[in-house]
């Protein structure tokens, strides 16, 4: 799979529902749902305990995730980084949400995800 040959729209059609799921699973603090589209490497980092700690912390400080707006799709031969502007329910200001999408064993998977 060469992400350089894909259009931004093709990548977004794959990435957007994955990111929607990640954000909702984060709000719900649902580990199984959150990591369902993660690579094994990413799953090893995001343990159930770690996800609960992170989600409880950000929800108490920032609330839940709100509107998300695309900033960029960055392509590499073996992956794509998708970057959004992310809003939160309790605080003013804009945050960055991103995922790195890869293709392994016939599936598109997240190898990195972060909101900061």
N, C-alpha and C positions, 0 to 999 in steps of 0.2 A: 504494500500500500504506500503510494507516494502522495503525501499531503500537498506537495507543491503543484500537483496536477489537478487538485480539487478546487472548485470555486469557493469563495467565502460562504455563499449561500448553501452549498452542499455541506460544508463543515458545520455551519450554524444549525442546519436541520438535524444534525446528529448531536451536537453539543448542547443545544438549548434544552431539550427534554432531560438530558442527563443532569445539567446544572439545576433545572427546576426541581428534580428529584432530590439532589443533594441539599438544596436550600430548605425544602420542606422536611426532609428527614432530619436536618439539623434543628429546625424549629420543634419538631416532634421528639427530638433526642432518640431517634430510632437508628441504632447502629447498623443492623442488618440492611435496612433500606439505604442508609447513607453510603455504605461501602459496596453495594451490589454491582456497581460498574467500575470498581477500582482494580488496578493491577495487583498482583500478589505483593509487590514491593510497597505500594501505597497502603494496602490492607495491614501489612506488618507494622506500619507506623501508627495508623489510626485504630487503636484498640478501643474496645467498648468503654473502658474506664476513662481513657484520654478524651474521647468524644464527649462523654457526659460532663467532664470537668470543663472543657472548652465551651460547650453549649450553655451550661449553667452560668458560667462567668460572663459570656458576651450578652446573654439574654438579660441578666440582672443589670448590666451597664448600658447596653445599647438597644435592648428590645429585640424585636424579630426583624427579619429581612423584609425590605419593602421593594420598591421598584428597582429594576435593573436595566441598564442601558448599555448597548454595545459600544466599546471604544475601539477594539482592534482584533483582527484575526492574524496571527503571525504564523507563517508556515515554514516547516522544515521538511526534509524528505521523509522522516520517520515519525513526525508528530506535528501538532498544531497547538499553539497557545492562544486561548481565547480570553480576552480581557474585557470586563464590564465595569461601569460605574455603578456602585451599589449604595442604596439608601437604607437607613434603619428607622424603626418606628419610634424610638425614644430620644434620639439625638439628632442634632442638625449636622450637616456636612455630608461629604461624599467619601465613600470607601472604594477600594479596588477589590473586585472579585475576579479570580482567574482559575482556569483549569488547563492542564496540559493533556491533550487527547492523543492516545496512541492506538495502534491496531495490532492485536495479538490473538492468535488462534481463531481468526474469523470474527472477532468482536472489537468494537471500539470501546476503549477503556480509559479511565482517568489515572494518570500516573502521578499527578500533583494537583492539589487544590488548596486555595487559600483565600481568605478575605482579610484585608488589612487596611 
